[in-house]
Amino acid sequence: METLIAYVFVKYELKVPGFDAAKYRRDVLKGAVDFARAGENLALVFDCPEENIEVVRAYLDERCKNGDLKFGMHVSDHAVMTCLVVSTDDEHVHFVDGGDGGYTRAATALKARVAADTTP
């Protein structure tokens, strides 16, 4: 029920004391990329027009062939966003992932690529 209420407020950009749905929507769209970094690894989720997916893949493949990087990639047709709210004063963080296992499936593809590169 809470999700439905939030959806209505954001969809129709309604305002209540302490929450401006239009500003919230702008803030979410402004941060349409999610990333995490651990050591030399970068995990990235971003929204990309379908016609550009193969361009991105070709670029990464070329960099991989040159030995510049290794990558795993997963394309999803939807995303899941989790919002951690610290306070109503714009202190919140969004975590975005592919709705069908984005980071996990990309990591699986990366592990398979690395295993194939090290197999004698």
N, CA, C and O atoms as a GROMACS GRO file, in nm:
protein
  480
    1MET      N    1   0.082  -0.118   0.000
    1MET     CA    2   0.000   0.000   0.000
    1MET      C    3   0.088   0.127   0.000
    1MET      O    4   0.057   0.224  -0.068
    2GLU      N    5   0.197   0.123   0.078
    2GLU     CA    6   0.285   0.240   0.084
    2GLU      C    7   0.348   0.267  -0.053
    2GLU      O    8   0.364   0.382  -0.093
    3THR      N    9   0.383   0.160  -0.123
    3THR     CA   10   0.442   0.176  -0.256
    3THR      C   11   0.343   0.239  -0.352
    3THR      O   12   0.380   0.325  -0.432
    4LEU      N   13   0.217   0.199  -0.344
    4LEU     CA   14   0.114   0.257  -0.430
    4LEU      C   15   0.095   0.405  -0.401
    4LEU      O   16   0.082   0.486  -0.493
    5ILE      N   17   0.094   0.442  -0.275
    5ILE     CA   18   0.080   0.583  -0.237
    5ILE      C   19   0.198   0.663  -0.289
    5ILE      O   20   0.180   0.772  -0.345
    6ALA      N   21   0.320   0.610  -0.271
    6ALA     CA   22   0.439   0.680  -0.321
    6ALA      C   23   0.433   0.694  -0.473
    6ALA      O   24   0.467   0.798  -0.528
    7TYR      N   25   0.389   0.587  -0.541
    7TYR     CA   26   0.377   0.591  -0.687
    7TYR      C   27   0.283   0.704  -0.731
    7TYR      O   28   0.316   0.780  -0.823
    8VAL      N   29   0.168   0.716  -0.666
    8VAL     CA   30   0.070   0.821  -0.702
    8VAL      C   31   0.131   0.959  -0.680
    8VAL      O   32   0.116   1.047  -0.765
    9PHE      N   33   0.200   0.979  -0.568
    9PHE     CA   34   0.260   1.110  -0.540
    9PHE      C   35   0.366   1.146  -0.644
    9PHE      O   36   0.371   1.260  -0.690
   10VAL      N   37   0.450   1.049  -0.680
   10VAL     CA   38   0.556   1.076  -0.778
   10VAL      C   39   0.497   1.092  -0.917
   10VAL      O   40   0.536   1.183  -0.991
   11LYS      N   41   0.405   1.006  -0.954
   11LYS     CA   42   0.344   1.010  -1.088
   11LYS      C   43   0.278   1.145  -1.115
   11LYS      O   44   0.293   1.202  -1.223
   12TYR      N   45   0.204   1.195  -1.016
   12TYR     CA   46   0.130   1.320  -1.035
   12TYR      C   47   0.199   1.440  -0.972
   12TYR      O   48   0.141   1.548  -0.962
   13GLU      N   49   0.325   1.421  -0.931
   13GLU     CA   50   0.409   1.526  -0.874
   13GLU      C   51   0.337   1.607  -0.767
   13GLU      O   52   0.336   1.730  -0.769
   14LEU      N   53   0.277   1.535  -0.674
   14LEU     CA   54   0.204   1.596  -0.563
   14LEU      C   55   0.301   1.642  -0.455
   14LEU      O   56   0.411   1.587  -0.441
   15LYS      N   57   0.260   1.741  -0.381
   15LYS     CA   58   0.343   1.792  -0.272
   15LYS      C   59   0.271   1.773  -0.140
   15LYS      O   60   0.150   1.791  -0.129
   16VAL      N   61   0.348   1.734  -0.041
   16VAL     CA   62   0.302   1.730   0.097
   16VAL      C   63   0.414   1.793   0.179
   16VAL      O   64   0.528   1.796   0.133
   17PRO      N   65   0.384   1.841   0.297
   17PRO     CA   66   0.492   1.900   0.377
   17PRO      C   67   0.609   1.803   0.392
   17PRO      O   68   0.593   1.690   0.437
   18GLY      N   69   0.726   1.849   0.354
   18GLY     CA   70   0.846   1.767   0.367
   18GLY      C   71   0.878   1.679   0.248
   18GLY      O   72   0.980   1.610   0.248
   19PHE      N   73   0.792   1.678   0.144
   19PHE     CA   74   0.818   1.594   0.027
   19PHE      C   75   0.768   1.663  -0.099
   19PHE      O   76   0.650   1.694  -0.112
   20ASP      N   77   0.860   1.686  -0.191
   20ASP     CA   78   0.828   1.746  -0.320
   20ASP      C   79   0.854   1.640  -0.426
   20ASP      O   80   0.969   1.613  -0.461
   21ALA      N   81   0.748   1.579  -0.477
   21ALA     CA   82   0.761   1.468  -0.571
   21ALA      C   83   0.833   1.507  -0.699
   21ALA      O   84   0.910   1.428  -0.754
   22ALA      N   85   0.809   1.629  -0.749
   22ALA     CA   86   0.875   1.673  -0.873
   22ALA      C   87   1.026   1.682  -0.851
   22ALA      O   88   1.104   1.639  -0.937
   23LYS      N   89   1.068   1.737  -0.737
   23LYS     CA   90   1.212   1.746  -0.707
   23LYS      C   91   1.271   1.606  -0.690
   23LYS      O   92   1.381   1.579  -0.737
   24TYR      N   93   1.198   1.517  -0.623
   24TYR     CA   94   1.244   1.380  -0.605
   24TYR      C   95   1.266   1.313  -0.740
   24TYR      O   96   1.368   1.248  -0.761
   25ARG      N   97   1.171   1.329  -0.831
   25ARG     CA   98   1.183   1.269  -0.965
   25ARG      C   99   1.305   1.325  -1.037
   25ARG      O  100   1.381   1.249  -1.098
   26ARG      N  101   1.326   1.456  -1.032
   26ARG     CA  102   1.444   1.516  -1.097
   26ARG      C  103   1.573   1.460  -1.038
   26ARG      O  104   1.666   1.427  -1.111
   27ASP      N  105   1.577   1.449  -0.905
   27ASP     CA  106   1.697   1.396  -0.839
   27ASP      C  107   1.726   1.253  -0.880
   27ASP      O  108   1.841   1.216  -0.903
   28VAL      N  109   1.621   1.172  -0.890
   28VAL     CA  110   1.640   1.031  -0.930
   28VAL      C  111   1.690   1.024  -1.073
   28VAL      O  112   1.783   0.948  -1.102
   29LEU      N  113   1.631   1.101  -1.163
   29LEU     CA  114   1.672   1.096  -1.304
   29LEU      C  115   1.812   1.152  -1.323
   29LEU      O  116   1.886   1.108  -1.411
   30LYS      N  117   1.849   1.250  -1.241
   30LYS     CA  118   1.983   1.307  -1.250
   30LYS      C  119   2.088   1.202  -1.217
   30LYS      O  120   2.199   1.205  -1.271
   31GLY      N  121   2.055   1.110  -1.130
   31GLY     CA  122   2.149   1.004  -1.091
   31GLY      C  123   2.112   0.871  -1.155
   31GLY      O  124   2.102   0.771  -1.086
   32ALA      N  125   2.093   0.870  -1.287
   32ALA     CA  126   2.048   0.748  -1.356
   32ALA      C  127   2.160   0.648  -1.380
   32ALA      O  128   2.144   0.555  -1.459
   33VAL      N  129   2.271   0.665  -1.312
   33VAL     CA  130   2.382   0.570  -1.318
   33VAL      C  131   2.414   0.530  -1.175
   33VAL      O  132   2.421   0.615  -1.086
   34ASP      N  133   2.435   0.403  -1.153
   34ASP     CA  134   2.475   0.355  -1.022
   34ASP      C  135   2.607   0.281  -1.038
   34ASP      O  136   2.626   0.208  -1.135
   35PHE      N  137   2.698   0.301  -0.945
   35PHE     CA  138   2.826   0.232  -0.956
   35PHE      C  139   2.879   0.200  -0.816
   35PHE      O  140   2.840   0.261  -0.717
   36ALA      N  141   2.968   0.105  -0.813
   36ALA     CA  142   3.039   0.068  -0.691
   36ALA      C  143   3.181   0.036  -0.732
   36ALA      O  144   3.206  -0.018  -0.840
   37ARG      N  145   3.273   0.069  -0.646
   37ARG     CA  146   3.413   0.041  -0.677
   37ARG      C  147   3.475  -0.035  -0.561
   37ARG      O  148   3.459   0.003  -0.445
   38ALA      N  149   3.546  -0.141  -0.594
   38ALA     CA  150   3.617  -0.221  -0.495
   38ALA      C  151   3.754  -0.252  -0.553
   38ALA      O  152   3.766  -0.330  -0.647
   39GLY      N  153   3.858  -0.191  -0.497
   39GLY     CA  154   3.992  -0.210  -0.551
   39GLY      C  155   3.997  -0.157  -0.693
   39GLY      O  156   3.964  -0.042  -0.719
   40GLU      N  157   4.039  -0.243  -0.785
   40GLU     CA  158   4.046  -0.203  -0.926
   40GLU      C  159   3.920  -0.238  -1.003
   40GLU      O  160   3.915  -0.220  -1.124
   41ASN      N  161   3.819  -0.290  -0.933
   41ASN     CA  162   3.696  -0.331  -1.000
   41ASN      C  163   3.591  -0.220  -0.996
   41ASN      O  164   3.572  -0.154  -0.893
   42LEU      N  165   3.525  -0.202  -1.106
   42LEU     CA  166   3.417  -0.105  -1.115
   42LEU      C  167   3.291  -0.179  -1.160
   42LEU      O  168   3.292  -0.246  -1.263
   43ALA      N  169   3.185  -0.168  -1.083
   43ALA     CA  170   3.055  -0.225  -1.119
   43ALA      C  171   2.964  -0.108  -1.154
   43ALA      O  172   2.954  -0.012  -1.078
   44LEU      N  173   2.900  -0.116  -1.267
   44LEU     CA  174   2.826  -0.002  -1.318
   44LEU      C  175   2.692  -0.045  -1.374
   44LEU      O  176   2.683  -0.144  -1.447
   45VAL      N  177   2.588   0.030  -1.341
   45VAL     CA  178   2.455   0.010  -1.399
   45VAL      C  179   2.417   0.143  -1.463
   45VAL      O  180   2.426   0.248  -1.399
   46PHE      N  181   2.375   0.138  -1.589
   46PHE     CA  182   2.330   0.262  -1.651
   46PHE      C  183   2.220   0.237  -1.750
   46PHE      O  184   2.206   0.127  -1.804
   47ASP      N  185   2.142   0.340  -1.773
   47ASP     CA  186   2.032   0.334  -1.868
   47ASP      C  187   2.087   0.369  -2.005
   47ASP      O  188   2.154   0.471  -2.022
   48CYS      N  189   2.059   0.285  -2.102
   48CYS     CA  190   2.116   0.302  -2.235
   48CYS      C  191   2.009   0.272  -2.340
   48CYS      O  192   1.939   0.171  -2.328
   49PRO      N  193   1.994   0.357  -2.440
   49PRO     CA  194   1.898   0.324  -2.546
   49PRO      C  195   1.935   0.191  -2.611
   49PRO      O  196   2.053   0.161  -2.631
   50GLU      N  197   1.834   0.114  -2.644
   50GLU     CA  198   1.857  -0.021  -2.697
   50GLU      C  199   1.949  -0.022  -2.818
   50GLU      O  200   2.030  -0.113  -2.835
   51GLU      N  201   1.937   0.080  -2.903
   51GLU     CA  202   2.019   0.082  -3.025
   51GLU      C  203   2.167   0.106  -2.996
   51GLU      O  204   2.251   0.088  -3.084
   52ASN      N  205   2.201   0.147  -2.873
   52ASN     CA  206   2.341   0.172  -2.838
   52ASN      C  207   2.407   0.057  -2.762
   52ASN      O  208   2.527   0.061  -2.736
   53ILE      N  209   2.330  -0.044  -2.727
   53ILE     CA  210   2.385  -0.154  -2.647
   53ILE      C  211   2.500  -0.222  -2.720
   53ILE      O  212   2.604  -0.249  -2.660
   54GLU      N  213   2.483  -0.251  -2.847
   54GLU     CA  214   2.589  -0.319  -2.922
   54GLU      C  215   2.711  -0.229  -2.941
   54GLU      O  216   2.823  -0.280  -2.951
   55VAL      N  217   2.691  -0.099  -2.947
   55VAL     CA  218   2.804  -0.006  -2.956
   55VAL      C  219   2.888  -0.015  -2.828
   55VAL      O  220   3.011  -0.021  -2.834
   56VAL      N  221   2.820  -0.015  -2.714
   56VAL     CA  222   2.891  -0.028  -2.586
   56VAL      C  223   2.962  -0.162  -2.578
   56VAL      O  224   3.078  -0.169  -2.538
   57ARG      N  225   2.892  -0.269  -2.616
   57ARG     CA  226   2.952  -0.403  -2.612
   57ARG      C  227   3.075  -0.412  -2.703
   57ARG      O  228   3.177  -0.468  -2.664
   58ALA      N  229   3.065  -0.356  -2.823
   58ALA     CA  230   3.178  -0.360  -2.917
   58ALA      C  231   3.298  -0.283  -2.861
   58ALA      O  232   3.412  -0.328  -2.874
   59TYR      N  233   3.272  -0.169  -2.799
   59TYR     CA  234   3.380  -0.090  -2.738
   59TYR      C  235   3.448  -0.171  -2.629
   59TYR      O  236   3.571  -0.178  -2.624
   60LEU      N  237   3.370  -0.232  -2.541
   60LEU     CA  238   3.427  -0.311  -2.432
   60LEU      C  239   3.502  -0.433  -2.485
   60LEU      O  240   3.608  -0.468  -2.434
   61ASP      N  241   3.446  -0.498  -2.586
   61ASP     CA  242   3.515  -0.613  -2.649
   61ASP      C  243   3.651  -0.572  -2.704
   61ASP      O  244   3.750  -0.643  -2.685
   62GLU      N  245   3.656  -0.459  -2.771
   62GLU     CA  246   3.782  -0.411  -2.828
   62GLU      C  247   3.884  -0.382  -2.718
   62GLU      O  248   4.000  -0.421  -2.730
   63ARG      N  249   3.840  -0.315  -2.612
   63ARG     CA  250   3.932  -0.286  -2.501
   63ARG      C  251   3.978  -0.415  -2.433
   63ARG      O  252   4.092  -0.424  -2.387
   64CYS      N  253   3.890  -0.514  -2.428
   64CYS     CA  254   3.924  -0.643  -2.369
   64CYS      C  255   4.029  -0.714  -2.456
   64CYS      O  256   4.126  -0.770  -2.404
   65LYS      N  257   4.009  -0.713  -2.588
   65LYS     CA  258   4.105  -0.776  -2.680
   65LYS      C  259   4.242  -0.711  -2.669
   65LYS      O  260   4.344  -0.778  -2.685
   66ASN      N  261   4.245  -0.579  -2.642
   66ASN     CA  262   4.372  -0.507  -2.628
   66ASN      C  263   4.437  -0.531  -2.491
   66ASN      O  264   4.548  -0.485  -2.467
   67GLY      N  265   4.367  -0.601  -2.404
   67GLY     CA  266   4.422  -0.628  -2.271
   67GLY      C  267   4.403  -0.514  -2.172
   67GLY      O  268   4.463  -0.515  -2.065
   68ASP      N  269   4.321  -0.417  -2.207
   68ASP     CA  270   4.301  -0.302  -2.120
   68ASP      C  271   4.209  -0.332  -2.002
   68ASP      O  272   4.220  -0.271  -1.896
   69LEU      N  273   4.117  -0.426  -2.023
   69LEU     CA  274   4.020  -0.456  -1.918
   69LEU      C  275   3.956  -0.591  -1.942
   69LEU      O  276   3.970  -0.650  -2.049
   70LYS      N  277   3.887  -0.639  -1.841
   70LYS     CA  278   3.801  -0.757  -1.854
   70LYS      C  279   3.664  -0.710  -1.807
   70LYS      O  280   3.653  -0.627  -1.717
   71PHE      N  281   3.559  -0.763  -1.869
   71PHE     CA  282   3.426  -0.717  -1.830
   71PHE      C  283   3.325  -0.829  -1.839
   71PHE      O  284   3.343  -0.927  -1.911
   72GLY      N  285   3.220  -0.811  -1.763
   72GLY     CA  286   3.101  -0.894  -1.772
   72GLY      C  287   2.987  -0.798  -1.795
   72GLY      O  288   2.984  -0.690  -1.737
   73MET      N  289   2.894  -0.837  -1.877
   73MET     CA  290   2.784  -0.747  -1.911
   73MET      C  291   2.654  -0.823  -1.909
   73MET      O  292   2.646  -0.938  -1.954
   74HIS      N  293   2.553  -0.759  -1.857
   74HIS     CA  294   2.418  -0.816  -1.860
   74HIS      C  295   2.321  -0.704  -1.898
   74HIS      O  296   2.326  -0.595  -1.842
   75VAL      N  297   2.234  -0.732  -1.993
   75VAL     CA  298   2.135  -0.635  -2.038
   75VAL      C  299   2.000  -0.677  -1.983
   75VAL      O  300   1.958  -0.792  -1.996
   76SER      N  301   1.932  -0.582  -1.921
   76SER     CA  302   1.801  -0.608  -1.863
   76SER      C  303   1.701  -0.510  -1.922
   76SER      O  304   1.736  -0.398  -1.959
   77ASP      N  305   1.576  -0.552  -1.931
   77ASP     CA  306   1.474  -0.461  -1.985
   77ASP      C  307   1.404  -0.381  -1.876
   77ASP      O  308   1.314  -0.302  -1.905
   78HIS      N  309   1.445  -0.399  -1.750
   78HIS     CA  310   1.389  -0.320  -1.642
   78HIS      C  311   1.489  -0.313  -1.528
   78HIS      O  312   1.586  -0.389  -1.523
   79ALA      N  313   1.464  -0.223  -1.437
   79ALA     CA  314   1.555  -0.203  -1.325
   79ALA      C  315   1.478  -0.207  -1.194
   79ALA      O  316   1.356  -0.192  -1.190
   80VAL      N  317   1.553  -0.230  -1.087
   80VAL     CA  318   1.497  -0.224  -0.952
   80VAL      C  319   1.574  -0.117  -0.877
   80VAL      O  320   1.697  -0.116  -0.877
   81MET      N  321   1.501  -0.028  -0.814
   81MET     CA  322   1.566   0.077  -0.736
   81MET      C  323   1.525   0.062  -0.590
   81MET      O  324   1.406   0.053  -0.558
   82THR      N  325   1.623   0.059  -0.504
   82THR     CA  326   1.600   0.056  -0.360
   82THR      C  327   1.644   0.190  -0.306
   82THR      O  328   1.752   0.239  -0.340
   83CYS      N  329   1.563   0.249  -0.222
   83CYS     CA  330   1.594   0.380  -0.166
   83CYS      C  331   1.614   0.366  -0.016
   83CYS      O  332   1.525   0.319   0.054
   84LEU      N  333   1.729   0.407   0.032
   84LEU     CA  334   1.759   0.410   0.174
   84LEU      C  335   1.739   0.554   0.220
   84LEU      O  336   1.814   0.643   0.182
   85VAL      N  337   1.638   0.576   0.302
   85VAL     CA  338   1.604   0.711   0.348
   85VAL      C  339   1.659   0.730   0.488
   85VAL      O  340   1.626   0.656   0.581
   86VAL      N  341   1.745   0.831   0.501
   86VAL     CA  342   1.803   0.863   0.631
   86VAL      C  343   1.716   0.965   0.703
   86VAL      O  344   1.696   0.957   0.824
   87SER      N  345   1.664   1.062   0.627
   87SER     CA  346   1.575   1.164   0.684
   87SER      C  347   1.492   1.222   0.570
   87SER      O  348   1.513   1.189   0.454
   88THR      N  349   1.399   1.308   0.604
   88THR     CA  350   1.318   1.373   0.501
   88THR      C  351   1.386   1.498   0.445
   88THR      O  352   1.327   1.569   0.364
   89ASP      N  353   1.508   1.524   0.485
   89ASP     CA  354   1.584   1.641   0.438
   89ASP      C  355   1.674   1.606   0.322
   89ASP      O  356   1.791   1.645   0.320
   90ASP      N  357   1.622   1.533   0.224
   90ASP     CA  358   1.698   1.493   0.105
   90ASP      C  359   1.818   1.405   0.138
   90ASP      O  360   1.911   1.397   0.057
   91GLU      N  361   1.819   1.342   0.250
   91GLU     CA  362   1.927   1.251   0.285
   91GLU      C  363   1.883   1.108   0.254
   91GLU      O  364   1.832   1.037   0.340
   92HIS      N  365   1.904   1.070   0.130
   92HIS     CA  366   1.869   0.934   0.090
   92HIS      C  367   1.964   0.889  -0.020
   92HIS      O  368   2.026   0.970  -0.089
   93VAL      N  369   1.974   0.759  -0.034
   93VAL     CA  370   2.063   0.699  -0.133
   93VAL      C  371   1.982   0.598  -0.214
   93VAL      O  372   1.902   0.523  -0.159
   94HIS      N  373   2.004   0.598  -0.344
   94HIS     CA  374   1.937   0.501  -0.430
   94HIS      C  375   2.037   0.395  -0.476
   94HIS      O  376   2.151   0.426  -0.511
   95PHE      N  377   1.993   0.271  -0.474
   95PHE     CA  378   2.071   0.160  -0.527
   95PHE      C  379   1.993   0.105  -0.645
   95PHE      O  380   1.875   0.072  -0.633
   96VAL      N  381   2.058   0.096  -0.759
   96VAL     CA  382   1.991   0.052  -0.881
   96VAL      C  383   2.057  -0.076  -0.931
   96VAL      O  384   2.179  -0.090  -0.927
   97ASP      N  385   1.975  -0.168  -0.978
   97ASP     CA  386   2.028  -0.292  -1.035
   97ASP      C  387   1.932  -0.341  -1.142
   97ASP      O  388   1.814  -0.302  -1.144
   98GLY      N  389   1.980  -0.424  -1.231
   98GLY     CA  390   1.894  -0.487  -1.330
   98GLY      C  391   1.790  -0.572  -1.258
   98GLY      O  392   1.822  -0.644  -1.164
   99GLY      N  393   1.665  -0.563  -1.303
   99GLY     CA  394   1.557  -0.630  -1.235
   99GLY      C  395   1.564  -0.781  -1.239
   99GLY      O  396   1.492  -0.848  -1.164
  100ASP      N  397   1.647  -0.835  -1.322
  100ASP     CA  398   1.658  -0.980  -1.331
  100ASP      C  399   1.798  -1.029  -1.295
  100ASP      O  400   1.849  -1.125  -1.353
  101GLY      N  401   1.859  -0.962  -1.198
  101GLY     CA  402   1.988  -1.009  -1.148
  101GLY      C  403   2.108  -0.940  -1.209
  101GLY      O  404   2.213  -1.002  -1.224
  102GLY      N  405   2.097  -0.815  -1.244
  102GLY     CA  406   2.200  -0.739  -1.316
  102GLY      C  407   2.343  -0.759  -1.272
  102GLY      O  408   2.422  -0.819  -1.345
  103TYR      N  409   2.380  -0.709  -1.152
  103TYR     CA  410   2.518  -0.720  -1.106
  103TYR      C  411   2.562  -0.866  -1.099
  103TYR      O  412   2.672  -0.900  -1.140
  104THR      N  413   2.475  -0.951  -1.046
  104THR     CA  414   2.510  -1.091  -1.029
  104THR      C  415   2.534  -1.158  -1.164
  104THR      O  416   2.632  -1.232  -1.180
  105ARG      N  417   2.447  -1.134  -1.259
  105ARG     CA  418   2.462  -1.198  -1.390
  105ARG      C  419   2.582  -1.141  -1.465
  105ARG      O  420   2.649  -1.215  -1.538
  106ALA      N  421   2.610  -1.013  -1.449
  106ALA     CA  422   2.730  -0.956  -1.512
  106ALA      C  423   2.856  -1.013  -1.448
  106ALA      O  424   2.954  -1.040  -1.518
  107ALA      N  425   2.855  -1.032  -1.317
  107ALA     CA  426   2.970  -1.092  -1.248
  107ALA      C  427   2.992  -1.236  -1.294
  107ALA      O  428   3.106  -1.280  -1.308
  108THR      N  429   2.884  -1.309  -1.316
  108THR     CA  430   2.895  -1.446  -1.367
  108THR      C  431   2.958  -1.447  -1.506
  108THR      O  432   3.043  -1.531  -1.536
  109ALA      N  433   2.917  -1.351  -1.591
  109ALA     CA  434   2.976  -1.341  -1.725
  109ALA      C  435   3.125  -1.305  -1.717
  109ALA      O  436   3.206  -1.357  -1.793
  110LEU      N  437   3.160  -1.217  -1.624
  110LEU     CA  438   3.301  -1.179  -1.605
  110LEU      C  439   3.382  -1.301  -1.560
  110LEU      O  440   3.490  -1.326  -1.612
  111LYS      N  441   3.331  -1.375  -1.464
  111LYS     CA  442   3.402  -1.493  -1.414
  111LYS      C  443   3.422  -1.595  -1.526
  111LYS      O  444   3.528  -1.657  -1.535
  112ALA      N  445   3.322  -1.613  -1.609
  112ALA     CA  446   3.335  -1.707  -1.722
  112ALA      C  447   3.441  -1.658  -1.820
  112ALA      O  448   3.517  -1.739  -1.872
  113ARG      N  449   3.447  -1.529  -1.845
  113ARG     CA  450   3.548  -1.471  -1.935
  113ARG      C  451   3.688  -1.491  -1.878
  113ARG      O  452   3.779  -1.532  -1.950
  114VAL      N  453   3.704  -1.464  -1.749
  114VAL     CA  454   3.834  -1.480  -1.685
  114VAL      C  455   3.876  -1.627  -1.687
  114VAL      O  456   3.993  -1.658  -1.714
  115ALA      N  457   3.781  -1.717  -1.658
  115ALA     CA  458   3.813  -1.861  -1.660
  115ALA      C  459   3.854  -1.907  -1.799
  115ALA      O  460   3.945  -1.988  -1.813
  116ALA      N  461   3.787  -1.856  -1.902
  116ALA     CA  462   3.820  -1.893  -2.041
  116ALA      C  463   3.958  -1.842  -2.079
  116ALA      O  464   4.031  -1.907  -2.154
  117ASP      N  465   3.995  -1.724  -2.027
  117ASP     CA  466   4.127  -1.666  -2.058
  117ASP      C  467   4.240  -1.739  -1.989
  117ASP      O  468   4.353  -1.735  -2.036
  118THR      N  469   4.211  -1.807  -1.878
  118THR     CA  470   4.317  -1.874  -1.804
  118THR      C  471   4.317  -2.024  -1.826
  118THR      O  472   4.404  -2.094  -1.773
  119THR      N  473   4.224  -2.076  -1.902
  119THR     CA  474   4.219  -2.220  -1.931
  119THR      C  475   4.328  -2.255  -2.031
  119THR      O  476   4.337  -2.193  -2.137
  120PRO      N  477   4.410  -2.356  -1.998
  120PRO     CA  478   4.521  -2.391  -2.090
  120PRO      C  479   4.471  -2.450  -2.220
  120PRO      O  480   4.551  -2.484  -2.307
   0.00000   0.00000   0.00000
